């Protein structure tokens, strides 16, 4: 595949346009599973909205971001409209793809917390916690 044929996602960070490539297969699968589980939990409690990686948010600092997964409580976003949400998500996750750098993802998570996110998670599919053998 020619690099020019790849789709990218655009975000606005500190007034600069940042293009990110698509997720690799593992990161995409992790994102689907995580978003699905979160959707089941949120819908059962009728507590808010769950968004995938294409959901855009305009943060208080005017950055436009698209976390890999996110959730916003009804109190913060009472209804959905066909526009970017002008709010920081309550909960957001970034899932490390092969091309991502952990330091950059941590900076993004910190920025989200500084803008009002209550929970910001980094998932690295290449690092797995191992249960001890009993």
C-alpha positions in Angstrom: 0.0 0.0 0.0 1.3 3.4 -0.9 1.6 5.7 2.1 -0.5 8.3 0.3 -3.4 5.9 0.3 -3.5 5.6 4.1 -6.3 7.3 5.9 -5.3 9.5 8.8 -7.0 11.2 11.7 -6.5 14.8 12.4 -6.3 16.4 15.8 -5.5 20.0 16.9 -2.9 20.3 19.6 -1.7 23.7 20.8 -2.8 25.2 17.5 -1.0 22.7 15.4 -2.6 20.0 13.2 -1.4 16.5 14.1 -2.1 13.6 11.8 -2.1 10.1 13.2 -2.2 6.9 11.2 -4.7 4.1 11.6 -4.3 1.6 14.5 -2.7 -1.7 13.9 -4.8 -4.9 14.2 -4.0 -5.7 17.8 -4.6 -2.1 19.0 -7.9 -2.0 17.1 -9.1 -5.3 18.6 -8.2 -4.1 22.1 -10.1 -0.9 21.4 -13.2 -2.8 20.3 -13.3 -5.0 23.3 -12.7 -2.2 25.7 -15.3 0.0 24.1 -17.8 -2.9 24.0 -17.3 -3.7 27.7 -17.6 0.0 28.6 -20.8 0.3 26.5 -22.5 -2.6 28.3 -21.6 -1.1 31.7 -22.7 2.5 30.8 -25.9 1.5 29.0 -27.0 -0.8 31.8 -26.7 2.2 34.2 -28.1 4.7 31.7 -25.2 6.9 32.9 -23.8 8.5 29.8 -22.3 8.1 26.3 -19.5 5.9 25.0 -17.4 7.0 22.0 -14.9 5.2 19.7 -11.7 6.5 18.2 -13.6 8.6 15.7 -15.4 10.7 18.3 -14.1 14.2 18.5 -14.0 16.5 21.5 -13.2 20.2 21.7 -11.5 20.6 25.0 -11.5 23.8 27.2 -8.1 24.8 25.8 -9.7 24.5 22.2 -7.7 21.4 21.3 -9.6 18.9 19.1 -8.9 15.4 20.2 -10.1 11.9 19.4 -9.2 9.4 22.1 -9.1 5.7 21.2 -12.1 5.3 23.5 -14.0 7.6 25.8 -17.1 8.0 28.0 -19.0 11.2 29.0 -21.6 11.2 31.8 -25.0 12.5 31.2 -24.4 15.4 33.6 -21.5 16.6 31.5 -23.2 16.0 28.1 -27.0 15.9 28.6 -27.8 15.0 24.9 -26.0 14.1 21.7 -25.9 16.6 18.9 -24.3 16.2 15.4 -21.2 18.2 16.2 -18.0 17.7 18.2 -18.6 17.5 21.9 -17.4 20.7 23.6 -16.4 18.9 26.7 -13.5 16.8 28.2 -14.5 13.1 28.4 -14.9 11.8 32.0 -13.0 8.7 31.0 -10.6 8.2 28.1 -8.1 5.7 26.9 -5.2 5.6 24.4 -4.2 2.3 23.1 -0.6 2.0 21.9 -0.1 1.0 18.3 3.2 -0.2 17.0 4.1 3.2 15.7 3.2 5.1 18.9 5.7 6.3 21.4 4.7 5.9 25.1 6.1 9.3 26.1 3.8 11.1 23.6 0.8 9.1 24.7 1.6 9.9 28.3 1.7 13.6 27.4 -1.6 13.3 25.7 -3.1 11.6 28.8 -1.7 14.3 31.1 -3.2 17.0 28.9 -6.6 15.3 29.0 -6.4 15.2 32.8 -5.4 18.9 32.9 -8.4 19.7 30.7 -11.0 17.9 33.0 -10.9 14.2 32.3 -11.3 12.2 35.5 -9.7 9.0 34.3 -7.0 8.7 31.5 -5.7 5.2 30.7 -2.8 4.0 28.6 -3.1 0.4 27.3 0.0 -1.1 25.8 -0.9 -4.5 24.3 2.8 -5.4 24.1 3.1 -5.4 27.9 1.0 -8.0 29.6 0.7 -8.5 33.3 1.3 -12.1 34.3 -0.5 -13.7 37.1 1.8 -15.5 39.6 1.8 -19.3 39.5 0.2 -20.7 42.6 
